[in-house]
Structure formats: structure tokens, C-alpha cells
Amino acid sequence: MALMSVDAQTSAELPRLVVNILVDQLRTDYMEAFAPLYGEEGLKRLMAEARYYTDAQQPFHRVDRASAAATLSTGAPPSAHGIPGLSWLSRETLQPIFCVDDSRNKGLQTTDRTSPQRLLTTTLTDELEQATARKAIVYSIAPEREMAVLMAGHLADGAFWINDLTGSWCSTDYYGNSYPSWAASYERTNPLSTRIRKMVYESVYEGALQDFHYFQSLSDAGQKDFKHKFDGDRRYRLLKNSALVNDEVVSFVQQCLQGTALGRDRVPDILNVGFYAGNFDHRSVTEAPSELQDAYVRLDQSLAQLMATVERVVGKDHVLYVVSSTGYADSDDNGQRLTQIPTGTFTMQRASMLLNMYLAAIFGQAQYVEATHDNQIYLDHKLIEQRQLRLADLLARSGEFLAQMAGVRQVYTSQSLMLSSWEPRVARIRAGWNAACSGDILIEVNPGWTIVYENSTNYTNPGEAYLSFPLFFLGADIEARRIDEVVTTAAVAPTLARCLRIRAPNGSCEAPLVLR
């Protein structure tokens, strides 16, 4: 058998910089529909030159920014990595816990105290830092705190996000006791607080957009002009929920690339970047179709600008890009449904009160329902134990009672989730549930019904409409190809680990994707 040549046996060079981009609310159908409005160096380049998976999904149910970011970075579902959502209920205090709050760590340029300590598994960045004896450089930059921190992991050099109150780029002393000089220089010379009152969000391509109509609501009335200013107490929140926030992210990333040694040597580094592709202020498509259309045009420009900067600093041949999405969680319903369409309202507080009365009639007078949070009910485990009752009996009775209420499609108890046989739908719900912090009972309402919560944003169940998002890998000699098979974001971390020749995160559950 002929021996391979030395050149053939030589392994391909490792990428010097992995740019891991997570886009909140990005959808494949919208992205492809608006392609005629794009330039050549952003989304069109990704669709033409990258390994392009058109049908990516999150491997669990009830996705949000936090759970999606944690799954992307760990390769694990919430049942393993411990972040089932932006917040959950503390059984000790009966108060909501924000996923990255940590009183032990001080904020830098913010009063928020933050760390990734509730993330229970390693991330891709953690594995890289361990493999390189902390010689790798890792930064994470995103508009939102949870995205930045959960993508950064435990061992990063820094995570940065925009302060909701001041507009400053802020961080946490978990990653280092001092605010870095390159970031401080940016805040001195280019502070958002001095620019935001003059900022106006309007169509970036007014002429081109006039003749392009994707949404049915635009077909008769024509292009709807819009102009939004940012003022009042919510001005920074509004900016972060607009397409303009991506410009702020790119500008800060450019400062980071200039002020650090990212991608400058043969030790691979990681730069995590968060973007936004949702509608302005999370409005529905019918309320703001032009803004959503514009958001994709601006996202295309931001991606092109980011890639141009990275390649100018690091070199095109030394970069591996990954672009994925949190998944689409915004509602396309503006609340003005035709009366013939089935709908209704399910109130969590009323449901929990009725459930407690029912349990008290069976098991004796007491407050068995401890609290509710989102679509979940928490029972008082200490009381149940003191009364020497079987939790399984209360859960079974609770499920039977709640299932009879109007609008309830399905009730899942902690016991049924842990013991149920494998079935794709239940498996996704179980993957998004975490025994340590999720409720004892999860209520799913019928499509079109709205769950009313006492202390949080109401949730309308969109039903089973299938919405996919894209996943791109570009660079590192990866073959350009469009693939329409279903993949999950849990495969991203182990795939990148293989590209970097390091161990996959310790909770990852998917095999790496084959890119060559």
C-alpha cells in the first residue's frame, strides 16, 4: 500500500479566531425573502460560500435568549446546563431568580451583579481555555447581559453588554477586577449617552424598500414609512430592541479587536457576538412590517462590516465564522384577532387558587400551592413532607384537575416528565425542564390562547407552526453547501470543538456535524 506524502499527512492549520455569532429572532424564511435587498458581503456571502443549514432548531421547548445562548455554548439542553429560561422561581425565597444574577460579583459600569455560576456545564470557551492553559483569548459582546455572559462561559477574558439605564458598555468583575483600558477609551470617545437623543431609526434603503413587498399587509397600502426616536426611561431598552443596536455592537467589537490580541498568534481565540433581528420593540409583523424588513437589511450590513473588520485584522484565511439564531419567539399576532378565530385567556393566578382549593378538599386544609411563575406551578414540598403525603399523589390529582380547565391542552408534571416514555414532543419539553429550578407542574394552553401571568409578560401560544432558522459555518476550508436537513444548535459546540481539536463541553449531547 502506498504511503501518504508528508504534505498529505500534515493537518490543516487551526483557525486563529472563531467568530461565534448568535442572532436573536433570526428566521430562515425572512432571511431568504429579503435577499434582493442585501449587499454581496453579508448574508448573501454566507448563503453562497458557507456550509448552510437551512433548517436548524433548538432541541427543547419554550426557547428564549438565555436558554438558547446556554445551549449554543454548552451543546446541552436546559435539563443539563441548568438555564431553562431568563428567570425561574427560587423555592427558598419564592422570588424570581434572573439567570445570571450573582450577588458575590460586582458590576463594572453597572450596578448589576453578574456571573455565569448557574451554568452547570462547561462551555466551548471553557474547554478551549483549559486545553490551552489559559493562553487562548475569549471575549463575548452582545446587547443583552444574559447572552454575553452565557456565551462567555466560566473562563472567558471578558463579557460586555449595554447597560439598560446608562447605555454604557458594562461587564462584571467575575472576569477581572478592572474595566479594560480599550473599553474605557471607547466610552470616553464614543459614549452612547451623548448620541442617543439625536438618533432616529428610519428605513436604511427608503427607495429600494418602496418597491419590495413581502408581507401581505404591504401589498395594497404600499411601503409604510416609519421614524422612531429614543427618549424617556426606556430609551436604551428601545434601542436594544431595534435594528440600530447592531451598529453599536459592531463598533464595540471593532474597538475590542484593536485593543486586544485576538487572532494574533497560532493559539486559537474565540470572539462571541450577539445581534438582534427581531421587530422594533418586539412588535408584531402586522404592526410594524417595514421595521422588520429593514431589520434584515441592516443585519446584512452589520454582518458584512463585522466580517470585513475581522478579516482586515486577522486575515481571511485564519477565521472560522459560525452564525446561528436563538430561534423565533416573538408573536406575529397584534392582538386584533377576528372574532371567528378560536381564542381565550387562561389566568395562572386563578388556576393556582382553584387547584389549591381542590387539593385542600382532598388532602386537608393547607396551602399546597406555593407559587406560580410563567406557565409553571410550584408545590410546597416541605408541607407535603410534614403531612406525610406522597408528592406523586398530589401531582397526579393536580394534573387531572388542571387538564379539565378551559383552554388547557396538556398538563405535564415533574413526575410525568421524568417517567414518560420517549416521544419527540415530550422529549423537547423534558429537555427544556430542569429538576433543580423548574416548577412541579407545566401547563400548555391551546394554540391561540393567552396565558395571563400576575407578575410577568403574558404569553400567547403560537401553536405548532414550524419556524426554522439558519446555521452557517464559513472558513477553515469548509465546503460550501446548502443542506436542508434538520439540525439542532446542540451540535454547534461539539462541531467547533472538533475544528479546534479540543474536548467537547462536558454536557454536550450531539455528535459533531461533518463539515468536510
N, C-alpha and C positions, 0 to 999 in steps of 0.2 A: 504494500500500500504506500502510495507516495506521501512523503512528509509535507506538511504545510510550510510555506515560506515564513521567515521571521516576520515580514510585514503583515502577513495574513493572521499570524498569531497575536500580534500586538492589539491590545484592547483599545477601543475608541476612547478619545480623551474625554474626561469628565467635564460637564458644564461648569463654568466658573461661577455662574449665577443662575439660580432658579427663581423666576418671577412668577409667583403664585397669585393669580388674580381671581377674587371672588366678587361676583356682581349680584347685588341684591335685586331680586324680582326679574331677572333676565329670562325671557322665553324664546324658544326656537321659532315659533310661528311669527311673532312680531319681528324678530331679528331678520328673518329672511324676507318678510313682506316689505320692509323698508329699505332693502338693499339698493334700489335705484337711487337713493338719496345719499349713499355713502361715498367716501373717497376710496382710494385704492390701497391705503396703507394701514387700515384698521381692521374692521370686521370682514371686509372683502378679502384682505390678505389672509386672515385666519381661515376663512371658508375655502380658500384656494390652495394654501400652502401647508396647512396643518393636518394632523390626524383629527378629523372632525366627527365626533359622535353626536348625532342629531337628537338622540332620544335618551338623554340622561335623566335620572330620577334620584330622589333621596330614598334611602332604604327604610324609611319609617313614616308614620302618620303624624299629622299636625306639626308641620315644619315651621320654624321661624328663624330669624337671623342667627340666634345663639346656637341652637341645636344644629343648624346647617354648618356653621363655621367650625363647630367642635367635631362634627363627623368628617368634614373635609380634612382637617388637620390630624385626626387620630385614625381614620379608617374604621371607626367603630360606631355603632348606633348609640343613642342615648341610654339604652338599657345597660351599656357597658361603660361609656365615658362619663356618665353622671350629669349631663346637661340636657334635661328634657325640654327646656324652654328658657325664655328670658327670665322667668321667675317661677317660683313654686312656694308652697306654704311650709313654714317651719313648725314642726309638731311641738316644739318647746315653747315658742312664743305666740303661735297662731298668727304670725305676721308674714307677709310675703318676703321672700329672700330673692334679691337680684343676683343673677348667676355669677357675676364677677366681683360682687362686693366683698371686702375683707377689711375689717376694722384695724387689723395689725399693720397695714401698709398705708403710708401717706401718699397723697396725690402730689404731682408736680404740675404746677399751673392749674390746679383744680382742687376742690375740697373733697371730691370723690375718693374713697379709699378702695383700692382695687388690687386684685391678684387673680391668677388662674388656679388657685388652690382647690376649687371644687371640681376641676377637671381631673378625673380619676385615672386616666391612662396617659401614656407618653404620646407625644405628637411627632410628626416628621422632623420638625426642627429640634426637638429634644434628642432624637436618635442621631441626627447629624452632629449636634454639639458633643454628644458622648463619643461618637466614632472619631471625631477629630480632636478630642481632648480640649474642647472649647476654643479651637482655633478658627472654626467657622464663624462668620458674622451673620446674624439674623436680625432683621428689623421687620416690623409689622405696622402698616399705616392704613387707617380706614376712617370713615366719618364717625362710625359708632364705636363706643367703648368695648362692647362685647365682641364685635367682630375682630377688632385689633388684638385684644388680649387672648382670645381663644385660638386665633390663628398663630399667635406668637408662641404659645405654649409656656412651659416652665423655665426654659433655659435661654430664651432669646436675649439679645442685647438691648432691645427696647420695643415698646408698643406705644403708638401715638394715635390719638383721636381728637375730634373737635369738641371743645367744651360747650355745653348747651347754654351756659349763662354768659360767657365772655367771648366766645368764638376763638379762643386761643387753642393752639395745638398742645395737648396736655398728655401726661403719662403718669406712671406710678413708680415709687421708689423700690418696688419689688424687683425691678430690673436694674437698679442702680440708684445710688443716693442723690445724684445730681442731674439736673436737666442739662443735656449735652449742649456744647457751645454752638454747634451748627444749627440746632433748633432755636436756641436763644437769639442767634443772629437773624434768623428768619422772622421771628416775632418782633424784633426791633425794626426791621426794614420793611416788612410786608404784612403788618397785622390786619386781620380780617375786621377787627372792631372799627378801624378808620375807613374801611371801604364799603361796609355792608349797607349803610344807609343810602349810598349812591348807586347800589347795584339794582339792576332791573332785569327780570327774567322775561324774555320775549323770544320769538322764533329766531333761530340762528340762520335759517335759509328761507326767508319770507317768500321770495319769488319762486323758488323751486317747490316749496311746500304748497303753494296756491293750487297747483295743477295735479297734486298727488293725493288721492283719496283712497285710503284703505278701509276706514271704518264706515259703516253704513250711515251713521249719524252725520257724516260729512257729505254724502253723495248729492243731496239736494241743496243744502244750505251753503255749500262751499266751505273754504277754509275759515275756521274761526280764529280771529286774532286774539292774542292774549298778552297781558302785561301784568307782571306781579312784582311788587316791591317787598322788601323785607324790613319790617318795623315792628314795634311792640315787643312784649316779653317773649314771644315765640319766634323772633326773627332768625335766630340761629337754628332752631328746630326746622323752620320752614326752609331755610337754605339747605339743610341736610336732607330734606325730603324734596329736593328739586334737582334737575339735571346739572345745575351750576356747581353743585358740590364736587363733581368730578374734576373740575378745573382746579379747585383748591387742593384736592388730593394729589394731582399731578404736579402742581407747583411745589408742594412739600416733599414729594418723592424726589424731585429734581434736586432740592436742597440736600436731602439725605445722601443721594448719590455723589454729590460734590463734596460733602463734608465727612464722608466715611470712606473706608477702603473696600466697600462692597465690590466683588468681582475682580479685584486687582491681582490676585495670585491664583495658584493652582488648587488651593483648598476651596471646595465649593461653598458658596454662600446662598442664603435664601432671603428674598425680599417678598413679603406678603403685602398685597394691595387690595383694598376694598373699594368698590364702586357702587353706584346706585343707578338702576334702570327702571324704577317704578314711576308711577304718575306723580304729578305735583301734589304734595300734601296727602298722598295716598288716596286721591280722589278716584272715582270710577271712570271708566272709559267714556261713558255717556256724558259725564260732567265735564271732562277735560280731554277730549280726543286729540286735539292739536298738541297739547303738552306732552302726551305720551309719545306721539310720533316724533316730536322734537327731541325727546329724551334719548331715543335711539340714535338719532343723528349726532347729538353731542357726545354720546358714549363712544361712537365710532371715532370721532375726532380725538377724544381723550386717550383712547387706546393707541391710536396712531402716534400721538405726541409722546406717550409714555414709552412705546417701543423704540421710537427714534432716539429718545434721550438715553435709554439703556444701551442701545447698540453703539451710540457715539462714545459712551464712557467705557463699556466693557468689550465691545466688539460683537458683531452679529453672530460669528461662529462659536461664541462662548456662552450663549444664553439659551436656556430652555424655558419656554413660556407654558403656563397652564392657565386656562381660563374656564371657569365654571360658574355656577349660579347657586343661590340659596334655594331656588325654586320659587314659584309664584304663589303668594299668599294673599295678595290684595283682592278685593271683591270687584267684579265688573258690574255690580248692581248698584244703582244710585238710590235705592230705597223707594222708587216710584213704580212699583210693580202694577201691572194690570190686575184688576180685581178677580179675573177668572183663574189666575195662576195660584195654585195651592201654596199657602204660606202660613205662618203662625209665629207665636212668641212663646218661648219656654224660659221661665224665670227660675234661676238656680236657688235663690233665697226661699221662694215659696216651696219648691220641690224638697229642699232640705228640711223645712219646718214640717211639712206633711209626712216626710219619711220618719222624722223623729217621733211624731205622734203615733205613727203606725208601730214602730219598734217598741215604744213605751207601752202600748196596749198589749203587746205580746210578751215582752221580757220584763216588764215592770217599769214604773215611772223613773225616768232619769234622762239626762242629756247625752244621748248616744252619738249624735252628730256633732262633731267638734267644730268643724268649719267647712267652708267651700272655697275653692279657688279655680278660676276659669271653669271648665266643664267637669271638675272633679270634686268629690265629696270625701272628707276625711272623718273617720270614726274615732272615738275616744278609746284607744287600746287599753289604757290604764284602768278606766272604768269597767270595761268588759272583763279584764282580768280579775279585778277586785270582786266582781259579782260572779266570778267563776262560770262565765258564759263562754261558749265556743264562738270564736270570731267567724268561723266558716258558716255557722247557722245564721248569724246576723247578716253576713254578706249575701247568702242565698235568699233570705227573706227580702232584703233591700233590693236585690236585682229583680225579683218577681214583682215587687210593688212599683218600682220606678218604670218598669217596662210597660205598665198599663197606662201611664200618663200620656196625654195627647201630645203628639209631636215627637215622641221618643222612638227612634229607630232601633237602637241597640243599647244595652247596658253591659259594661264589662267590669267585673270585679277583679281585685288583685288575685284572688284565688283562681278565677276562670282564666285569667291571662297566663298564670304560671302553670296551670294544669291542662290547658286546652290542647287538643291535637293540632298538628301543623296544618295551616290553611293560609294561603297568601295574604288575604286581607287581615286576618287576626295576627299573623306574623308581623306585619308592618306596624300594627297598633302596639303589639308587645315590644317591638324594638324601640318604640318611642316612649315607653313607660319605664321608669326606674324605681325599683322597690324602696330605695332609701329616701326618696323625696316626692314621689308621685302620690296621688290620692288612692284611697281604697276602692273607690267607685268612679268609673268614667262613663259619662253619658254622651251618646251620639244622637243628634236630632235628625229629623228627615231633611232631605235636600230642600233648600229654600227657607227653612225655619231659622229664626234668630234666637240664640241663647243670650239672655239678659243677665249680666253679672252685676253684683252690688257695687264692687269697687274697682272695676276694670273695664276695658273696651269691650263692647258687645261683639259677638261673633256670629256671622251668618254662614251656615253650612252650604258651600257651593255645590255639593253633590259629588258625583263621581266623574265629572268632566275631566278628560285626560289632558294634562298640560305638561309637555316635556320642555327641557332646557338643553342648551348645547354644552359640550365639553370638548375643549381644544388642547392638543399638545403640539407645540411648534418648536423646532430646533433640535439639536443633538442628533442630527442625521435621521430623524423620524420621518417615515414615509408619509407623504401627503395622500390622504384617502378619506372619503366620506363613508361613514358606517352608520346604518340606520337601525342597528340592533340596540336593544335596551341595555344600558349600563348604569351603575349606581356610583355616587360620589365616594362611597366607601372604598372603591378601588383606586382612588387617586393617590392616597398616601403610600400604599404598598407599591404602586407603579413607579412613583417618584423615588421611593427607596431603592428599587431595583436599578433605576437610572443612575443613582448616586452610589450604588454598591454598598449600601448600609442595611442594617436590620430594619424591618418594617416596625411601626409602632406596636407596642405590646398588646393592644386590644384590637388590632385590625382583624377583620373577618373575611376579607375578599382576596381572591388571587389577583396578582398584578395583571394589568392589561398588556397584550402583546403589541408593541409599537413598531417593531421592525420585521 
